[in-house]
């Protein structure tokens, strides 16, 4: 509201009928004087406001102010540039001075008891003045102004002292709260007026109160329903290791056990797991054995808390409609709700992040004063986020950013540089920030042993480690297998695009358009929520962050995204066109119905969700992660316990990829044994039944009905697509084959497998193992046929492709071998097996440079891959680079100290004249294999180079019956040359070249002629 429009007309509204007021009206204002009737109703109040053309309203207590005081109030209000807030007068006569912290835990009585309110008419149209709220209209308006979202208050200085004796006695604030929060809203709702007046402007205030009441009623329902329903959800893949670490943390504090300080396999010492430690402590104190159920209740309460703050932040930005929509949208966001049941790592972080965003905004709503409750809320929000993940540190710069922008918005960009002029408010802001930062940081690390060791550096160390987390996990995205540390930039935004309900997606697009069209309508709080949503996405893309498990690492941006969508839909509903509003309501109802239907149809696997833009699960099954957390295994276990009779005379063995979770489900069944297997290694284990999730199952099998296996008994499904399965093993002939293989009985193992595949031809595992055994048995054609059978069932099965490539190499069909390696790389671009085989093909083709190129790629992925080091060493050895070959052999034998590698190392050391080390290795190998030809040749070379011709002659005598080894003929030639028999030496070189025409050493000495060779 500009100053000019305020000067044109002001509505002076008395709270009761005026009798004998003076007529002269000072000031350069056009006054319109009205008064509220006795026992005013809300309808009368709103009609009066609509009947005036004035855009500024001054509501005053009748008989308390003179005209000069009124003019003074208006002048001060305008001079202080308070046109975007509601001015009030402190009725106690004690004005708050400067700035500071207010210890307010309920409505500010200094505001609601004010005898005067001055502000834009649009604010007053949102208030409720009817006597059913309060007998005193002033207090009714003051209270409803105070409860209306987004309205700020500013005290107005007056020259006149206002005594308490002129004011009516204060009404019971509890009754006021009850009327405002419950009695009026629900009376309005159940009377039918809510629906009759839904599209009428006159019903805005009671409608807003009703939405606010429904908001809190919905949240109350969430706090009851979510913990109750959480018992239906399964244990996640993270929970067993998380719970063990929580126990380590408890032991650290109770027993001084340092195990929690360093967990190299899981890196969980780098997390602050405050909520998980709380769950562990509750179970420990109360001796509860249903540990995971307790975790799930606590997680569900965290999720409900997130829904509460989504509603509060939505209410703060756009009023009751926006708040209620935020609650509903977040509650029915399948991925958020599903994770709220059992993800006690990501949900607390998301909730803490949202709390911090909300209280950062609220912290400045009473500036230059700061309410203690908002400071405490901000401290707890940051502590919860940072106490869960070190990424919570981002909330500190976000707080500073918002504070700085707010300071600029209040004083102006040019004025903001005058620090001396505004040192007092700046000092207060800094004091508040310091208190918030220090206390929240202390609370965050209070249950974090690793952070407590070095409080000022270890949290930053954790953040650095996770920012540069390089360990990749296999995932599937856009139908392609890839590693989580090599994801495309679009991973995060696309998952939000396809993994969020359309009502949220379209709402976010709409709010972006709204920002461009109505930039002036956007407030700093709204921009801040946009930042809280968009900046993490930008940072994830910029840093190429390591993400996996679908959307789980981005759960914290879902609430801001939902709130922005709710804000957009709220703005559409505010348009005065009744038919547009009806259309928007129908559209919203239809869009919201989509996730609601999914919610009830697919309980308790709601988090497996893809929206209609992505084609739903029908189009996404096999192309994206689904039940990556093994949630559905609980339903499979429950079905098993109800429907499968257990053997009485022995233990029933169940195999699964998730033994920790399944063992917990059967912890009270003493005649059940649970064992672990990877999905494609299951038939090599001894089991009776299998409980198998669809995690890491090949997309071809998922999309072509090859999962679950044909022996399936039961599968919990989402939209008809199986998430896990219960499988009964029909025979153990396959197991017999695997057992015979372990005993190295290749022929018998093949026979057992052949009998099995005649009855059960659908096991890709068995066909792949048959391919391997045929290869070992040098039946390369059968190896290829078995590999093809396996690949017809699983086109990307690594073992089958590996054996296919090896068999083609043995047959000299190098193009086919290369084709197999390319298929392996198409499934996994960082497959070390594929790069090794590709290098081996090039090695066999004697294309050594191409082989080295692929080996370098392999060693960049896994620097200590022994077979790659050996192959690289062999290439260097063949090409005469013995020093580098020796270095590579030396690295390889640390991991594979086999005789062949040691022999090659000794040979290289001999050639580079490191005789002492070569001698040690020769003796070591000869002790293990006295008749090993390769090491005897190395010893012979060593004696010749040491000029120990007597010992060389002895070795030659021992090896004189061997006439098929080119290298041995070269060594004989070397000996003949040293004893001055050059003719014999040349003849021996000729024999070497007859056996191996490209023998580099023979060619070298042949070219050298009669010159000295050694």
Secondary structure, DSSP 8 states (H G I E B T S, - for coil): --HHHHHH-EEEEESS---S------SS--EEEEE--TT--HHHHHHHHHT---SEEEEE-TTT--HHHHHHHHHHHHHTT-TTSEEE--TTS----S-EEE--SS--HHHHT-SEEEEEHHHHTT----TTT-SSHHHHHHHHHHHSTT--EEE---SS---GGGS-----HHHHHHIIIIIHHHHHHHTSHHHHTTT-GGGHHHHHHHHHHHHHHHHHHHHHHHHHHGGGS---TTHHHHHHHHHHHHHHHHH--GGGG--TTT-GGGS--HHHHHHHHHHHHHT-S-HHHHHHHHHHHHHHHHHHHHHHHHHHHHHHHHHHHHHHHHHT-HHHHHHHHH-TTHHHHHHHHHHHHHHHHHHTTTTTEEEHHHHHHHHHHHHHHHTT-GGGGHHHHHHHHHHHHHHHHHH-TTGGG-TTTTHHHHHHHHHHHHHHHHHHHHHHHTT-HHHHHTTTTHHHHHHHHHHT-----EEEETTEEEEGGG--TTHHHHHHHHHS-HHHHHHHHHHHHHHHH-GGG--HHHHHHHHHHHHHHHHHHHTT----STTGGGHHHHHHHHHHHHHHHHHHHTSS-HHHHHHHHHHHHHHHHHHHHHHHHTTT-TTS---GGGTHHHHHBTTB--STT-TTHHHHHHHHHHH----SSS-EEEEES-HHHHHHHTTT-TTEEEEE--GGGGGGS--SEEEEESTT--HHHHHTT-SS-TTEEE--EETTEESEEEEE----HHHHHHHHHHTT-HHHHHHHHHHHHHH-TT-HHHHHHHHHHHHHTT-HHHHHHHHHHHHHH-TT-HHHHHHHHHHHHHTT-HHHHHHHHHHHHHH-TT-HHHHHHHHHHHHHTT-HHHHHHHHHHHHHH-TT-HHHHHHHHHHHHHTT-HHHHHHHHHHHTTT---HHHHHHHHHHHHHTT-HHHHHHHHHHHHHH-TT-HHHHHHHHHHHHHTT-HHHHHHHHHHTTT--S-HHHHHHHHHHHHHTT-HHHHHHHHHHHHHH-TT-HHHHHHHHHTTS---
